[in-house]
Amino acid sequence: MNEKQLIAKCIRRDQRAMTELFNRYAPVLKTTCRRIIRNEDEASDVFQEGFINIFNKLNTFGSKSTLYTWMNRIMVNTAISHVRKQNIIYSSLDIHEMDFMEEENEEMEDELFQYLEELDAAEILDLLNLLPDKYRIILGLYAVDGLKHSEISEKLGISVALSKKIVSRARLKLVETVKNKQYEHKEAGHTAAK
């Protein structure tokens, strides 16, 4: 069954078609939820809510984007709504920390991208999951989901400047994490060689 037929049947609430749509996209959309919401139980609840939203809004899908892109946007918005309700960003935000933020430099960014190019998607997501919530969520929305700072600002109720600062700080934290992992890897290799 092609995508148009599948969508039409889902709109008519055909259970087989709905199950097929779910099975096609569930793994990748569940990953989207888990990237934004760290707690597995909460992520599962949000994932279910997101799929209900997808099925309820499927009649509004237009062909301006791919079905996956459209569904992912709904899942991201559902997860963001949960983040806002739980006040995750503000509860993890240390305002004073933002005043003393280092500036990124090109060398650090090049080093990070060089390292990330060697990793697969699962390893990159594992690295992101090592970041505190505010960094992981906002960097993911910016770098993975492609949201602009103005969109992040609007969706999370923070300023554009704060969104930019958090992304910058998240990149620095990723560089620190990468360096620590490389050091641990070298140490493990050095110990094994003895």
Buried (B, 14 or more C-beta within 10 A) or exposed (E): EEBEEBBBBBBEEBEEBBEBBBEBBEEEBBBBBBBBBBEEEBBBBBBEBBBEBBBEEBEEBEEEEEBEEBBBBBBBEBBBBBBBEBEBBEEEBEEEEEEEEEEBEEEBBEBBEEBBEEEEEEEBBEBBEBBBBBBBBBBBBBBBBEBEBEBBBEBBEBEBEBBBBBBBBBBBBBBEBBBEBEEEEEEEEEEEEE
